[in-house]
């Protein structure tokens, strides 16, 4: 039976109201509780409540009957004893009458404890999974950076020894070109040292990356002579754009080693940066043998460096960065790295301006 003037209905704050007997009960459901869990718990509470009410009614009828039988047996007793048994009957009736309300409170309390405990367990599981994922990503990043450092350590000594041998040869026959190559080698080493020593796998201004690429290309132009022509097309406003270190250098090395150097007549190499659809696009294009020829075995080793670049981009930017490879319409390969555009706060160095 419902209390006069009271109706069951939704309560403010995410709970609901329920009228039981003459008591108005409000249940506050936790914000993190799952709707299915709440529905199941309510159904269980409803079934338990029905059983409790039924048991209470049976107990009440049994108590009334027992009191009635006792009254009939003691019909001949004096009035004081009769009054005492009537009081006892009323006390039992009152006690049994409170049983449904107590059962309701016990069931509702159990329901809320169940929902809260299950939500807390789910939150703890999610936190543990997130922690394991973060640790795995950190370990993966460290392994990738170690692999990149190992590749860089393998490539740079080879390039350094070849350059020193070329300088030694030119000193005797062309001192002017030898001096030029020596100055470019010093510039290359000076620009490379910060990235070689740094353990940070973050981003650097684009002009610092060009400070490595420019002397590298100048040294190769001395070695390959007129077989190699280069161009760096980077607007002044993009020199402060942030970019992952050593990626442009890797693309340039691939173009020279696997596209232009094996080609008898050599070719052209272009490094270009621009903004497309709000993102920074850095392109290295060459007119060498082309990626298909390299993949078929004319040259070797093009895939490892590009695969590492893809992994690093995924770690740094997720799906927001891409690396694309296309055939150059005039022959050769076009490789483009696209990353979110972010301007660096520091002023670009003058030595890296294109």
N, C-alpha and C positions, 0 to 999 in steps of 0.2 A: 504493500500500500504506500502511496506517495503522500508526502506531507502537504497540507493545504497551502496553495499559493506557490508551490515549488514544482518546477518541471525539469526533467533531465535535459541536458543540452550542452553544447560546446562551451568551454570556459576560456577566458582570456589567457594569453601567455603560452599556448601550445598544449594545455591540459584538457580534461573534460570533467563534467560534473555527473554525479550519480546519486539518486535519492534511494537510500536503504532504510526501511522502517521510517523513523522520524528524524533520521540523521542526514545531513547534507554533506557528501564526501567529495572532495576535490583531489584529483590525481594529476601530478605534474610529471609529464614524460620527459626524460633527459633529451637534450637537443641532438645528441649523437646517436640516439637509438634508431635502429632500423625499423621501417614501417611494418615489414613482415613479422619481425620479432614481437613488436607491440601487439599486432593483430592476434598472433598465436597465443601470447601470454594472456590477452583479454579473454579469448575463447576458453582457455584453461581455467581462468578465474571464474568465468560465468558458470562452467560446468561444476566446478568445486563449490561455488556459492549455492547452486541449485541443490546439490547433494547435502550441503550443510543445512540449508533451510528445511529440506525434507526430513533430515535426521532430527533437527530441533523440534519440528512439529510432532514427529513420532514420540520423541522423548517427553514432550509436553503432554500429549494425550495419555501416555503411560503413567506419568506422574499424577495427572488428574484422576485417572482411573484408580490408581493405588490409594490416593487420598480419599476417594469416594468409598472404596471398599473398607478402608480403615475406619471411616466415619460410621459406616453401617455397623461394623463389628463393635464399635464402642458406643453404640446408640444409647446404651443404658448408663453410661458414665455421667458424672456430674457436669454441670455447665462449665466449670473452670477448665476441666480437661478438654472439653469440646472446643472451648475458645483457643486453647493451646494448639490443638491439632489444626484448627482453621488457620492460625497464624503460620504454622509450619508449612501448610499447603500453599499459602500465599507466597512464603519465602521461596519455596521450590519453584513455584510458577514464575516468580520474578527472575530467579537465577537462570532458569532455562530460557526465559524470554530474552535475556541478554546474549545468549549464545550466537544467534545469527549475526549480530553486529560485530562481535569479537572475531567470528570466522571471516567476515568481510575484510576487516582490518588486517588480519593475518595473511589472507590470500593476496590482497593488494600489495602489502609490504613485500611478500615473496616475489611477486611479479616485478616490482621495481628493482629489487636487488638483482634478479636474474638479468633484466635488460641492462642495468648499469654494468654488471660484471662482464657480460658478453661484449658490450661496447668497449670496455677498457681492454679486454684481451685482444680484440681486433686492432685497436690503436697500437698496442705494444707490438703485435706482429708486423704491422705496417712500418713502425719505426725501425724494427730490426732489419726488415728487408731493405729499407732506404739506406741504413748504415752499411749493410753488406754491399749494396750497389755502389755507394760512394767509394768504399775502400777498393772495390774491383776497378772502378774507373781510374782512381789514383794510381794503382799498380800498373794498369795498362798504359797510362800516360808515361810513367817512369820507364817502362820497358821500351816504348816507342822512342822516347828521347835518347835512351842509351843506344838503340839501334841506329838512330840518325847520327849520333856522335861517332859511332864506330865507322859508319860509311864515310863521314867527313874526314876522319883520321886516315882512312885508306886512300881517299882521293887526293887530299891536299899534299901529302909528301910526294906523290907521283908528279903532280903538276909543278910543285916547287923544284924538284930535281930537274925536270925538263927545262924549266925557265932558267935555272942557274946554268945549265949546260949551254943554253942558247946565248946567255949573256957572256959566258966565257968564250964562246965562238966569235961573237960579234965584237968583242973588245979588240981583237987583232985586225979584223977586216972592216968593221964599221963602228968605230967608237961612239959616234953620235947616237946611233940606234941602240947600242948597248947601254948607254947612259939613260936613254928614254925608257928602255925596258926595266932597268934597275929602279928608276923612280916609281914606275907603275907597280912594281913588285912591293916596294916599301909601302905605297899607298894601300895596296890590297891587304898586306899583313896588318897594317894599322887599323883598317876598317873591320877586319875579320876577328881580331883579338877579343873584342867585347862579347860577340856571339859564341866564340869558342870557349871562353872561360865561364860564361853565364850558365847557371843551372835553371834559369827561368825559361819556361816554354811559352811565355806570353807573346805580346805583340810589340813591334818597334815601328818608329816612323818610316815611311817609305823611302825617304831620302837616305837613311842609313843603309838600307838594302841596296840602293843604287850606288852608294859609295863603295860597295864591294863589287858590284857587277861592272861598273865602268872601268876600273884598272884591269880587271880580269879580261875584259874584251880588248883593251888596248894591248895587253901582252900577247894575246892570240893573234891580233892583227899584225904584230911584228913577226910572229912565227909563220903565219900563213900568207903574209904579204898581201898582194892584190886578190888573192882567192877569197878573202873575207871582207865584207863591208857591213858596218853596223849602224844602227840608229836607235836612240832612246827618246821616245816621245811621251813625256810626262809633264802635264801642266803644272805651273808654279803652285797653284792652289791645292794640289794633291800631294805635295811633298811631305806634308804633315800627317797624311792619312796613315792609320795603323795597319800593319800587315805582318803576318807570321814570318819570323826570321828564316833565312836560308832557302826559302821556297823559290824565289826568282833565280837565285844562283843555281839551284838544282835544275830548273827548266833550261837555263842558258847552257849549262854543261851538257845536258842531254842533246840539245840542238846541235852544239858544236861536235860533240864526240860521235853521235850516232846519225847525224844528218848532213852536216856541212863538211867536216874533215874527211870522211871517207869518199866524198864526191870529188872527182878529179878537178873540175872547174870551180869548186867551192860554191859560194852563194851569199845571200843576204840574210841578215838577222835583225829583227825588230823587237824592241821591248816597248810596250805601250800601256798606259794607264788611263782609265776614263771612268765616268760614272754612268751606269745604266740602271734605270728604274730604282734609283736611290741606293744602289750598291756599287762597291768598288770592284772594277774588273781590270785585272792585270794580264796582258797577253804577251806571249813570246811566240813569234812567228818566224819561220825560216823557209828557205827555198832549197832545202837539202833533199836527201833521198826519200823522205816521207816516212810516216809511221808504219805503213804496211810493209815496206821493204825492210825496215828494221825488225819488225815482228816475224818476218819470214826467214830471218837468219843472216841477212847481209851484214848486220851489226848485231850486237848483243847487249843486254843489260838495261834496256829502256824501261822495263816494267817495274823494277824494284823501287826506283826513286819515285815514280808516279804513285805507286801503291802506298808508299810511306806518306806522301803528301796527302792522299785521300784520308788516311787514318788520322793524321794530325788535324786536318780540317774538321773531321767528324768530332774529334775530342774538343776542339776549341769552339766550334760554332754549331755543332749538330747538323740539322738539315738546312740551316741558313746559308751554308757555303757549298760551292760545287767546283769540280775540276772537269773541264770538257776538252776533248781532243778531236780535231777535225782536220781534214785534208786541205791544204792550201790550194786555191784554184790555179795558181801559177806553178804548183809543184812544191812539195815539202809538207810541213806540219804546222798547225796552229793550236797552241795549248793556252787555255784561258782559266784563270783562277778567279772566282767571284766570291767576295766576302762582304759582310755588313760594313757599311762605311762609317768610320769613326775618326774624327780628327784628333791628333795628338795635341797635348797642351803645350809642349815645348816648341820653340822656334826651330825650324829646319836649319841644318848646318849649311853653310855657303858652299862647301866643297862638293856637295852632292847634287847641286842644281843642274837640271838638264839644259 
